Amino acid sequence: MIPAQFDYETPSTLSEAIALLGQHPDDAKILAGGHSLIPAMKLRLATPQILVDLGRIKDLSYIREEGGQIRIGAMTTHYQLEASDRLREICPLLPECAAQIGDVQVRNKGTIGGSLAHSDPAADWPAAAIALNAEMVAVSANGERVIRADDFFVDMLTTSLEAGEILREIRINVPSGRFGQAYLKVPQPASGFAVVGVAVNLTLNGGGSCESIGVAITGVASKAYRASGVENAIRGNALDEQTIAAAASHSTDGVSVNGDLYASETYRTHLAEVYTRRAIASAASRAK
Ligand SMILES: Cc1cc2nc3c(=O)[nH]c(=O)nc-3n(C[C@H](O)[C@H](O)[C@H](O)COP(=O)(O)OP(=O)(O)OC[C@H]3O[C@@H](n4cnc5c(N)ncnc54)[C@H](O)[C@@H]3O)c2cc1C
């Protein structure tokens, strides 16, 4: 349980961090909260020779509103997002999701950027990011690029971030109109990670029908995914019990569902349907 030897760098600016990654393209790894990377290093699943700690870089930890968007610095901790009264008002899915991550210690150290960049198939943030149509801002020696959440998660522990890129910021359009959101999760009792987690972000029109909807599911497959079949069955319709139940039956369409000792493929498929139904109903009931 002791990691292999490594060097430790503490850049104080983003440019220094980018330069360090450029100097060590094959052996450096970014360290954020360390709550996924350090356990992986202790198990020797990761053996970076250099850790580039982002912890001393100023201005990577913030929650701002700018240009109609919520902008979140990559080093913002789960707890900061959980504790934000402003987010509870304008985008409650974020604090609701944050509050369900691990335990207090994990939420105090773990960061949203680290979680998204890690792309654990059972992590909570990826589902919220997809449901909210988040944009990821990545920086490197080549400049900055913006990646849509739908294009960011490639596979288990794999994102579309390229070597040398640092996830700097997450952007989410401030929800408007009659919007409702929910994040519901079945936690694995030993780890706290999602056996199934469902994020929903919807808006209703004046007549009470669904105008727009984002539904994303984590814990079920090799990566968090958009449940397009569910969205298509809900969009444009009144959110009555039958419509929601029929839509939720599409929650694992086209997905290869994971099975393990705790939750078989059949059980996970069932949980995904039940929790999708509940999350949509909950979001709809919150849309004012
Ligand atoms: C006991 C325990 C329970 C947990 N329970 C849950 C849970 O219920 N739900 C959940 O979602 N998570 C859970 N986690 C994981 C936790 O949320 C981690 O904090 C998170 O996955 C990683 O964030 P971090 O800041 O710790 O990243 P780190 O561990 O420091 O880094 C993770 C990976 O991302 C890369 N990285 C980090 N930051 C950046 C960046 N800005 N740009 C590019 N790459 C970057 C690193 O190089 C590394 O590969 C749990 C962890 C533990 C230890």
The ligand as an SDF file (V2000), in Angstrom:
LIG
                    3D

 53 58  0  0  0  0  0  0  0  0999 V2000
  -13.5500    6.5830    0.1200 C   0  0  0  0  0  0  0  0  0  0  0  0
  -13.9050    7.2820   -1.1650 C   0  0  0  0  0  0  0  0  0  0  0  0
  -15.2480    7.3810   -1.5250 C   0  0  0  0  0  0  0  0  0  0  0  0
  -15.5780    8.0450   -2.6940 C   0  0  0  0  0  0  0  0  0  0  0  0
  -16.9060    8.1170   -3.0480 N   0  0  0  0  0  0  0  0  0  0  0  0
  -17.2590    8.7390   -4.1830 C   0  0  0  0  0  0  0  0  0  0  0  0
  -18.6270    8.8540   -4.5730 C   0  0  0  0  0  0  0  0  0  0  0  0
  -19.5450    8.4200   -3.8730 O   0  0  0  0  0  0  0  0  0  0  0  0
  -18.8980    9.4720   -5.7440 N   0  0  0  0  0  0  0  0  0  0  0  0
  -17.9240    9.9970   -6.5450 C   0  0  0  0  0  0  0  0  0  0  0  0
  -18.2330   10.5510   -7.5930 O   0  0  0  0  0  0  0  0  0  0  0  0
  -16.6270    9.9330   -6.2010 N   0  0  0  0  0  0  0  0  0  0  0  0
  -16.2690    9.3230   -5.0470 C   0  0  0  0  0  0  0  0  0  0  0  0
  -14.9510    9.2650   -4.6830 N   0  0  0  0  0  0  0  0  0  0  0  0
  -13.9400    9.8660   -5.5800 C   0  0  0  0  0  0  0  0  0  0  0  0
  -13.7400   11.3320   -5.2070 C   0  0  0  0  0  0  0  0  0  0  0  0
  -14.8820   12.0590   -5.5820 O   0  0  0  0  0  0  0  0  0  0  0  0
  -12.5140   11.9340   -5.8860 C   0  0  0  0  0  0  0  0  0  0  0  0
  -12.3070   13.1450   -5.2450 O   0  0  0  0  0  0  0  0  0  0  0  0
  -12.5960   12.2210   -7.3730 C   0  0  0  0  0  0  0  0  0  0  0  0
  -12.9000   11.0960   -8.1010 O   0  0  0  0  0  0  0  0  0  0  0  0
  -11.2610   12.7020   -7.9320 C   0  0  0  0  0  0  0  0  0  0  0  0
  -11.0480   14.0230   -7.5930 O   0  0  0  0  0  0  0  0  0  0  0  0
   -9.6790   14.4720   -6.9850 P   0  0  0  0  0  0  0  0  0  0  0  0
   -9.7520   15.9510   -6.9230 O   0  0  0  0  0  0  0  0  0  0  0  0
   -9.4360   13.7370   -5.7360 O   0  0  0  0  0  0  0  0  0  0  0  0
   -8.6710   14.0490   -8.1660 O   0  0  0  0  0  0  0  0  0  0  0  0
   -7.2720   13.2920   -8.1270 P   0  0  0  0  0  0  0  0  0  0  0  0
   -7.4040   11.9960   -7.4260 O   0  0  0  0  0  0  0  0  0  0  0  0
   -6.2020   14.2060   -7.6690 O   0  0  0  0  0  0  0  0  0  0  0  0
   -7.0840   13.0590   -9.7050 O   0  0  0  0  0  0  0  0  0  0  0  0
   -7.8910   12.1210  -10.3960 C   0  0  0  0  0  0  0  0  0  0  0  0
   -7.4260   12.0370  -11.8580 C   0  0  0  0  0  0  0  0  0  0  0  0
   -7.7790   13.2220  -12.5610 O   0  0  0  0  0  0  0  0  0  0  0  0
   -6.6020   13.8930  -13.0740 C   0  0  0  0  0  0  0  0  0  0  0  0
   -6.8540   15.3190  -12.8450 N   0  0  0  0  0  0  0  0  0  0  0  0
   -7.1860   15.9050  -11.6660 C   0  0  0  0  0  0  0  0  0  0  0  0
   -7.4500   17.2090  -11.8420 N   0  0  0  0  0  0  0  0  0  0  0  0
   -7.2850   17.4610  -13.1600 C   0  0  0  0  0  0  0  0  0  0  0  0
   -7.4400   18.6340  -13.9570 C   0  0  0  0  0  0  0  0  0  0  0  0
   -7.8340   19.8050  -13.4420 N   0  0  0  0  0  0  0  0  0  0  0  0
   -7.1790   18.5260  -15.2890 N   0  0  0  0  0  0  0  0  0  0  0  0
   -6.8180   17.3400  -15.8360 C   0  0  0  0  0  0  0  0  0  0  0  0
   -6.6730   16.2030  -15.1320 N   0  0  0  0  0  0  0  0  0  0  0  0
   -6.9110   16.2570  -13.8010 C   0  0  0  0  0  0  0  0  0  0  0  0
   -5.4330   13.3250  -12.2650 C   0  0  0  0  0  0  0  0  0  0  0  0
   -4.2210   13.3520  -12.9940 O   0  0  0  0  0  0  0  0  0  0  0  0
   -5.9040   11.9030  -12.0240 C   0  0  0  0  0  0  0  0  0  0  0  0
   -5.6660   11.0960  -13.1530 O   0  0  0  0  0  0  0  0  0  0  0  0
  -14.5810    8.6190   -3.5190 C   0  0  0  0  0  0  0  0  0  0  0  0
  -13.2280    8.5300   -3.1390 C   0  0  0  0  0  0  0  0  0  0  0  0
  -12.8920    7.8740   -1.9670 C   0  0  0  0  0  0  0  0  0  0  0  0
  -11.4500    7.8140   -1.5670 C   0  0  0  0  0  0  0  0  0  0  0  0
  1  2  1  0
  2  3  1  0
  2 52  2  0
  3  4  2  0
  4  5  1  0
  4 50  1  0
  5  6  2  0
  6  7  1  0
  6 13  1  0
  7  8  2  0
  7  9  1  0
  9 10  1  0
 10 11  2  0
 10 12  1  0
 12 13  2  0
 13 14  1  0
 14 15  1  0
 14 50  1  0
 15 16  1  0
 16 17  1  0
 16 18  1  0
 18 19  1  0
 18 20  1  0
 20 21  1  0
 20 22  1  0
 22 23  1  0
 23 24  1  0
 24 25  2  0
 24 26  1  0
 24 27  1  0
 27 28  1  0
 28 29  2  0
 28 30  1  0
 28 31  1  0
 31 32  1  0
 32 33  1  0
 33 34  1  0
 33 48  1  0
 34 35  1  0
 35 36  1  0
 35 46  1  0
 36 37  1  0
 36 45  1  0
 37 38  2  0
 38 39  1  0
 39 40  1  0
 39 45  2  0
 40 41  1  0
 40 42  2  0
 42 43  1  0
 43 44  2  0
 44 45  1  0
 46 47  1  0
 46 48  1  0
 48 49  1  0
 50 51  2  0
 51 52  1  0
 52 53  1  0
M  END
$$$$
